[in-house]
């Protein structure tokens, strides 16, 4: 993979270097890990689209995007149900 340079103030650079050293890694790996954990809006939208497609492929009554958008906290409710059933 090609590499590039980013410019930050020296205080930020020193903090990144210290954090990377504490974790036994490099600043580049530290930043790559952070970026992987913080998807862009476009990446989040793609994950939602893929999740909805997967759900529709495995449920007998597929809901439209409009119906899914109207259901607040669907994932949280499902996790709560699964958690309650597992307890």
VOGU-3710 file (C-alpha; in Angstrom, 3 decimals, decimal comma):
1> xxxxxxxxxx> 0,000/0,000/0,000  1,253/3,467/-0,816  2,111/5,732/2,092  1,585/9,438/2,554  2,394/12,128/5,085  -0,075/13,964/7,271  0,780/17,138/9,122  -0,114/17,607/12,779  1,287/19,887/15,426  4,240/18,559/17,404
11> xxxxxxxxxx> 2,167/18,051/20,546  -0,231/15,793/18,679  2,635/13,946/17,033  4,283/13,373/20,408  1,028/12,115/21,901  0,468/9,740/18,988  4,028/8,462/19,313  3,560/7,867/23,057  0,236/6,079/22,526  1,732/3,905/19,804
21> xxxxxxxxxx> 4,719/3,045/21,988  2,431/2,133/24,906  0,548/-0,245/22,615  3,693/-1,659/21,037  2,788/-0,442/17,578  3,575/2,342/15,132  1,811/5,661/14,680  0,656/4,498/11,251  -0,852/1,306/12,689  -2,431/3,290/15,525
31> xxxxxxxxxx> -4,096/5,679/13,069  -5,160/2,811/10,792  -6,786/1,075/13,749  -8,603/4,269/14,720  -9,813/4,798/11,156  -11,083/1,205/10,948  -13,141/1,776/14,107  -14,653/5,038/12,832  -16,394/4,446/9,495  -17,365/7,336/7,266
41> xxxxxxxxxx> -21,006/8,223/6,644  -20,769/6,486/3,278  -19,378/3,329/4,890  -22,116/3,327/7,543  -24,794/3,748/4,885  -23,334/0,814/2,945  -23,377/-1,353/6,079  -27,017/-0,440/6,682  -27,855/-1,297/3,067  -26,086/-4,660/3,340
51> xxxxxxxxxx> -27,764/-5,402/6,661  -31,181/-4,659/5,248  -30,515/-6,875/2,237  -29,395/-9,719/4,500  -32,432/-9,294/6,731  -34,777/-9,321/3,756  -33,127/-12,471/2,412  -33,770/-14,302/5,687  -37,205/-13,107/6,761  -40,572/-14,157/5,328
61> xxxxxxxxxx> -42,059/-10,638/5,445  -39,544/-8,195/4,072  -39,969/-4,655/5,325  -39,386/-1,649/3,092  -36,760/0,954/3,911  -39,575/3,289/4,943  -40,979/0,710/7,347  -37,551/0,005/8,810  -36,860/3,716/9,231  -40,152/4,075/11,122
71> xxxxxxxxxx> -39,113/1,442/13,680  -37,052/3,142/16,372  -34,154/1,257/17,917  -34,883/-2,020/16,128  -31,435/-3,462/16,747  -31,429/-2,441/20,392  -34,862/-4,028/20,890  -33,775/-7,239/19,198  -30,621/-7,406/21,305  -32,699/-6,880/24,438
81> xxxxxxx> -35,042/-9,699/23,437  -32,187/-12,059/22,677  -30,473/-11,065/25,913  -33,672/-11,664/27,903  -34,172/-15,058/26,256  -30,568/-16,077/26,948  -30,774/-15,157/30,626
//
